[in-house]
Amino acid sequence: MHNQNKDKFIGISLSICGLFGIIYVVIFSPTILSLFSSDNSLSSSTLVLLKSSRIKITFYSFIILFIGLIYFNYVKIQILKSNVTSLIIGFIFFSWFFYLIESSLRVFPLDNSEKILKQSLAYEPSSFSIHKFPLHHNIYDSNGKLKSKIRSGFRMEEEISLADSIKSKIFIFGGSFVYDLNARLGKSWPELVGDYFSSDFQIINAGVPGHRTFDSVGKLFSEVHLYNPKYVLLCNAWNDIKYFSKLEPPNSTLLRLYPGMNHYSHKKISLFKGTIEKSQIFLRFSSIFSGTNHENNPEGRYFKKYIGRQSSEISQYALDQYELNIENFIDVCRNINSTPILLTQPRLVDKNNTEIDKNKIAYGYVNLSHNALVKAFNKCDSIMHKVAKNKNAMIIDLSNKFSGNSKLFLDHVHTNQLGSQAIAEEVATTLKILLSEKSRYK
């Protein structure tokens, strides 16, 4: 009798798990989960995952319940000891609840390392800039759709051909604003500029998130000159402003502040890591214990500790450095027989920003108050115009035309689709005028 009761306990345990799974599915419903969302609704992707999870849990619950009833009524094993029976029952409950938790978390999944790498830009160490793109790389969105391509180390659809000497190559340098982080495949504003030119021109998006003006100088004389560019455009201010509050010798100079990247961002994921990260439970625990006061992304480090106590001071050393960077850029362009063209950087940042606008500006990157940031951008514009005048270089004033227009920007400097199209049209129109007047800039 004692052994028969032990056998029944295993059957009862299975039946309880099956019944609990069925009850769990009823509770884990769209109606109840939507009550916990901010707008009392769930996204379409969440609903798809939820439906799949509920179907699987329901299916397995009925199977487990059926096995439990069969085990309870018909299976008799006389040889199991009490501790073995307890172990089996514990394993049944643990495994089932682990599965339920894992299935629930998969409805609101965290990305594992493999998916994060597929959705992020790859960076490599470089001796001439803080980092560089690999020669060939594809970036995907969260749905697995191709978002952008890197070819020949630049954001473009096809490789640059050295054999094609007929086309006039136009390179556009800058940071994430030029790269156009939020643009879809082939729709970054430098690529859109190409739509306004004939096939005699090839527009190349040479923007790299995080790059400053000195990175563009490094790329220009270490690689880009080999492509014999006809024209080279530079649009960069935001990334340089990141050192405007702290540049001062001897401890804080470009040489000391930016040692450069010393590792490859996209390393091969080990079999063990790839396997264990398939668990959402592991990813949740990992995210808790890996939390820091900053996060790394294409913009560099965002220091949350700066929020609320930003500096109002702009280093004169930084302004002198920025001016020197622009001058060197123009000089290198002319040394390689290319025509330099400067672009002031358009931005959401403006003295008349509303509170809604200010909430979109990531002050933690620059450690400057709003007024100081407005002043820093204005200083960059003035330096661009000053250097263009002194060096008799072409300049396109995008800042004066677009800055402060909240309809065009997603945040401090990055444009939405409407903004990218507007900037592309302005650059193309003005560029054609400047090229027709090229003789003035000799």
C-alpha positions in Angstrom: 0.0 0.0 0.0 2.8 2.3 0.9 4.5 1.9 -2.5 1.2 2.3 -4.3 0.8 5.7 -2.6 4.2 6.7 -3.7 3.3 5.9 -7.3 0.1 7.9 -7.0 2.1 11.0 -5.7 4.0 11.1 -9.0 0.7 10.9 -11.0 -0.8 13.6 -8.7 2.2 15.9 -9.3 1.9 15.6 -13.0 -1.8 16.2 -12.9 -1.3 19.3 -10.7 1.3 20.7 -13.2 -1.1 20.1 -16.1 -4.0 21.8 -14.3 -1.9 24.7 -13.2 -0.7 25.2 -16.8 -4.3 25.4 -18.0 -5.2 27.9 -15.3 -2.0 29.9 -16.1 -3.0 30.2 -19.8 -6.4 31.6 -18.8 -4.6 34.2 -16.6 -1.8 34.9 -19.1 -4.2 36.4 -21.6 -4.1 39.6 -23.8 -7.0 41.1 -21.8 -5.2 40.8 -18.5 -1.7 41.7 -19.7 -3.0 44.8 -21.5 -4.0 46.2 -18.1 -0.3 46.5 -17.2 0.7 48.4 -20.3 0.8 52.2 -20.4 -1.9 52.5 -23.1 -3.9 49.4 -22.2 -2.9 47.7 -25.4 -0.2 45.2 -26.7 1.8 45.6 -29.8 1.1 43.3 -32.8 4.5 41.5 -32.3 3.7 40.9 -28.6 0.3 39.5 -29.5 1.8 37.0 -32.0 4.4 35.8 -29.4 1.7 35.6 -26.7 -0.6 33.6 -28.9 2.2 31.2 -29.7 3.2 30.8 -26.1 -0.4 30.2 -24.9 -0.9 27.5 -27.6 2.3 25.7 -26.6 1.6 25.9 -22.9 -2.0 24.6 -23.4 -0.8 21.7 -25.6 1.8 20.6 -23.1 -0.5 21.1 -20.1 -3.1 18.7 -21.6 -0.3 16.1 -22.4 1.1 16.4 -18.8 -2.4 16.1 -17.3 -3.2 13.1 -19.4 0.1 11.4 -18.5 -0.6 12.2 -14.8 -4.0 10.6 -14.9 -2.6 7.5 -16.7 0.2 7.3 -14.2 -2.2 7.7 -11.3 -4.6 4.9 -12.4 -2.4 2.4 -14.2 1.3 2.7 -13.6 2.7 0.8 -10.6 6.4 0.8 -9.8 7.3 -1.0 -6.7 11.0 -0.5 -6.7 11.3 3.3 -6.1 12.6 4.5 -2.8 11.0 7.5 -1.0 13.9 9.8 -1.7 13.9 8.9 -5.4 10.2 9.6 -5.6 10.7 13.0 -3.9 13.5 13.8 -6.3 11.2 12.9 -9.3 8.4 15.0 -7.9 10.7 18.0 -7.3 12.2 17.7 -10.8 8.7 17.7 -12.3 7.6 20.8 -10.5 10.9 22.6 -11.1 11.0 21.8 -14.8 7.4 22.8 -15.4 7.6 26.1 -13.6 10.9 26.9 -15.3 9.3 26.3 -18.6 6.3 28.5 -17.7 8.5 31.4 -16.6 10.8 31.0 -19.7 7.7 31.0 -22.0 6.3 34.1 -20.4 9.5 36.0 -20.7 9.8 35.1 -24.4 6.6 37.2 -24.9 8.6 40.3 -23.9 12.1 39.0 -24.9 15.5 40.6 -24.3 17.9 40.3 -27.3 20.8 37.9 -26.9 24.3 38.7 -28.0 23.9 37.2 -31.4 20.8 39.3 -32.2 22.4 42.5 -30.7 25.4 42.1 -33.0 23.2 41.6 -36.0 21.4 44.8 -35.2 24.4 46.9 -34.4 27.2 48.5 -36.4 30.6 46.7 -36.3 33.7 48.7 -35.3 37.3 47.8 -35.7 40.5 49.4 -34.2 42.2 52.0 -36.3 45.6 53.9 -36.1 44.2 57.0 -37.8 40.7 57.4 -36.2 39.0 56.3 -33.0 37.6 53.3 -34.9 36.5 52.3 -38.4 33.9 50.1 -40.1 34.9 46.7 -41.5 35.0 46.6 -45.3 31.8 44.6 -45.6 29.0 44.4 -43.1 25.2 44.1 -43.0 23.0 45.6 -40.3 19.5 44.3 -39.6 16.5 45.7 -37.8 14.6 43.9 -34.9 12.5 42.1 -37.4 15.5 40.6 -39.2 15.1 42.9 -42.2 18.2 44.4 -43.8 18.5 48.0 -42.5 21.8 49.2 -44.0 25.0 48.0 -45.7 28.6 48.7 -45.3 30.6 48.3 -48.5 34.3 49.3 -48.9 34.1 50.6 -45.3 31.3 53.1 -46.0 27.5 53.2 -45.9 26.6 52.4 -49.4 24.9 49.8 -51.6 27.9 48.6 -53.7 31.7 48.5 -53.4 33.7 51.4 -54.6 35.5 50.5 -57.8 39.0 51.9 -58.3 38.8 51.0 -62.0 35.8 53.4 -62.4 37.7 56.6 -62.9 35.0 58.3 -65.0 32.7 59.1 -62.1 33.4 62.1 -60.0 33.4 60.8 -56.4 31.9 63.0 -53.6 32.6 61.9 -50.1 30.6 63.2 -47.2 32.3 63.0 -43.8 30.9 63.3 -40.3 29.4 61.4 -37.4 26.1 59.6 -36.8 24.2 62.6 -38.3 25.9 62.0 -41.6 25.7 58.2 -41.3 22.0 58.8 -40.6 21.4 56.2 -37.9 17.6 56.0 -38.3 17.4 55.9 -42.1 16.2 52.8 -43.9 18.3 50.9 -46.4 19.6 53.3 -49.1 17.7 56.2 -47.6 20.4 58.0 -45.6 20.5 61.7 -46.6 23.9 61.5 -48.3 22.6 58.6 -50.4 19.5 60.6 -51.2 21.7 63.4 -52.4 22.9 61.1 -55.1 19.3 60.9 -56.5 19.7 64.6 -57.5 22.9 63.9 -59.5 23.5 62.1 -62.8 25.4 58.8 -63.0 28.6 60.8 -63.6 28.7 61.3 -59.9 29.0 58.8 -57.0 28.0 60.2 -53.6 29.6 58.2 -50.8 28.3 58.3 -47.2 31.6 58.4 -45.2 29.8 59.2 -41.9 30.8 57.1 -38.9 28.9 57.3 -35.6 31.1 58.8 -32.9 33.6 60.3 -35.3 34.9 63.9 -34.7 36.5 66.2 -37.2 40.0 64.9 -36.4 38.8 61.3 -37.3 37.7 62.6 -40.7 41.2 64.1 -41.2 42.8 60.8 -40.3 40.5 58.8 -42.7 41.1 61.3 -45.5 44.9 61.1 -45.6 45.1 57.4 -44.6 42.6 55.9 -47.1 40.1 58.1 -48.9 42.7 60.0 -51.0 43.4 56.7 -52.7 40.0 56.9 -54.3 40.8 60.3 -55.9 37.8 62.1 -54.6 36.7 65.1 -56.6 34.9 66.8 -53.7 34.9 66.1 -50.0 32.2 67.5 -47.7 32.6 67.7 -43.9 29.7 68.1 -41.5 30.5 67.7 -37.8 30.0 69.6 -34.6 28.0 67.5 -32.1 30.7 64.8 -31.6 33.4 67.5 -31.2 31.3 69.4 -28.6 31.6 66.3 -26.4 35.1 67.5 -25.5 34.3 71.2 -25.3 33.8 71.2 -21.5 36.9 69.2 -20.6 39.7 69.9 -23.1 42.7 71.4 -21.2 46.3 70.5 -21.1 48.2 68.6 -19.9 45.8 66.0 -18.6 42.8 66.5 -21.0 43.9 66.7 -24.6 42.7 64.8 -27.6 45.8 62.6 -27.3 44.8 61.8 -23.7 41.0 61.7 -24.0 40.8 59.4 -27.1 43.1 56.5 -27.0 41.1 54.8 -29.7 39.3 51.5 -29.8 41.6 48.5 -29.0 39.2 45.6 -29.8 36.8 44.4 -32.4 33.2 45.0 -31.4 31.8 41.9 -33.2 33.7 38.9 -31.8 32.6 35.4 -32.5 30.2 34.2 -29.9 31.3 31.0 -28.1 29.2 27.9 -28.3 28.6 28.0 -24.5 27.5 31.6 -24.5 25.3 31.2 -27.5 23.6 28.2 -25.9 23.0 29.7 -22.5 21.8 33.0 -23.9 18.9 31.2 -25.5 17.3 31.3 -22.1 15.4 34.5 -21.3 15.7 33.8 -17.6 19.5 33.9 -18.0 19.3 37.1 -20.0 17.1 38.8 -17.3 19.6 37.9 -14.5 22.5 38.9 -16.7 21.0 42.3 -17.4 20.5 42.9 -13.6 24.0 42.2 -12.6 25.7 43.9 -15.6 24.0 47.3 -15.0 26.3 50.3 -14.9 26.0 54.1 -14.8 26.5 54.5 -18.5 25.8 52.6 -21.7 27.9 52.1 -24.8 26.3 52.8 -28.1 27.2 54.4 -31.5 27.4 57.9 -29.8 30.0 56.8 -27.3 29.4 56.9 -23.6 26.4 58.5 -22.0 27.1 59.5 -18.5 23.8 59.6 -16.5 25.6 61.0 -13.5 26.0 64.3 -15.4 22.3 64.9 -15.7 21.1 67.9 -13.7 24.5 69.3 -13.0 26.0 70.0 -16.4 28.8 72.5 -17.0 28.2 75.9 -18.4 31.9 76.4 -19.4 33.3 75.9 -22.9 37.1 75.4 -23.1 38.9 77.9 -25.3 41.4 75.2 -26.0 38.6 73.1 -27.4 37.4 75.9 -29.7 41.0 76.4 -30.9 41.3 72.6 -31.5 38.1 72.5 -33.5 39.2 75.4 -35.7 42.6 73.6 -36.3 40.8 70.4 -37.2 38.7 72.2 -39.8 41.8 74.0 -41.2 43.7 70.7 -41.5 40.8 69.1 -43.2 40.8 71.8 -45.9 44.5 71.6 -46.3 44.6 67.8 -46.7 41.8 68.0 -49.2 43.8 70.4 -51.3 47.0 68.4 -50.9 45.2 65.5 -52.5 43.7 67.7 -55.3 40.2 67.5 -53.9 37.8 70.4 -53.4 36.8 70.8 -49.7 33.2 71.9 -48.8 32.1 72.6 -45.3 28.6 72.1 -43.9 27.4 73.6 -40.7 25.5 71.0 -38.7 21.7 71.3 -38.4 20.3 70.3 -35.0 17.2 70.3 -32.8 19.2 72.3 -30.2 18.1 75.9 -30.2 17.7 78.8 -27.8 13.9 78.7 -28.3 13.5 74.9 -27.6 10.4 73.9 -25.7 10.5 71.5 -22.7 9.4 68.7 -25.1 12.4 69.5 -27.3 14.8 69.6 -24.4 13.6 66.1 -23.3 14.9 64.8 -26.6 18.4 66.2 -26.1 20.9 63.9 -24.6 22.9 66.3 -22.5 24.8 63.4 -20.8 27.0 63.1 -23.9 28.3 66.6 -23.8 28.1 67.5 -20.1 26.8 71.0 -21.0 23.8 72.9 -19.8 21.2 73.8 -22.5 22.4 77.4 -22.9 26.0 76.3 -23.0 25.2 73.7 -25.7 23.4 76.3 -27.8 26.5 78.5 -27.4 28.8 75.6 -28.3 26.9 74.9 -31.6 26.9 78.7 -32.4 30.6 78.7 -31.9 31.1 75.8 -34.2 29.0 77.6 -36.9 31.1 80.7 -36.5 34.3 78.8 -36.7 33.1 77.0 -39.9 32.3 80.3 -41.5 35.5 81.9 -40.3 37.7 79.1 -41.7 35.8 79.0 -45.0 36.3 82.7 -45.4 40.0 82.6 -44.5 40.7 79.5 -46.6 38.4 80.6 -49.5 36.5 77.3 -49.2 32.9 76.5 -50.1 30.3 76.3 -47.3 26.7 75.1 -47.1 24.9 76.6 -44.1 22.5 73.9 -43.1 22.3 75.1 -39.5 20.8 78.4 -40.4 18.0 76.7 -42.5 17.0 73.7 -40.3 18.2 74.1 -36.7 15.4 74.1 -34.1 12.8 72.6 -36.4 11.3 69.8 -34.2 9.4 68.4 -37.2 12.7 67.2 -38.7 14.6 65.7 -35.7 14.1 62.7 -33.6 16.6 63.9 -31.0 19.5 66.4 -30.6 20.9 66.0 -34.1 19.5 62.8 -35.7 16.8 63.4 -38.4 13.6 61.5 -39.1 12.6 60.6 -42.7 11.2 64.0 -43.4 14.4 65.7 -42.1 16.7 63.4 -44.1 14.8 64.2 -47.3 14.8 68.0 -46.6 18.6 68.0 -45.9 19.3 65.9 -48.9 17.4 68.3 -51.2 19.1 71.4 -49.7 22.6 69.9 -49.9 22.0 68.7 -53.5 20.6 72.1 -54.6 23.3 74.2 -53.0 26.0 71.8 -54.0 25.1 72.1 -57.7 25.2 75.9 -57.4 28.6 75.8 -55.7 30.0 73.4 -58.3 28.9 75.7 -61.1 30.8 78.5 -59.3 33.9 76.5 -58.5 36.2 78.9 -60.1 35.6 81.4 -57.3 37.2 79.0 -54.8 40.7 78.6 -56.1 
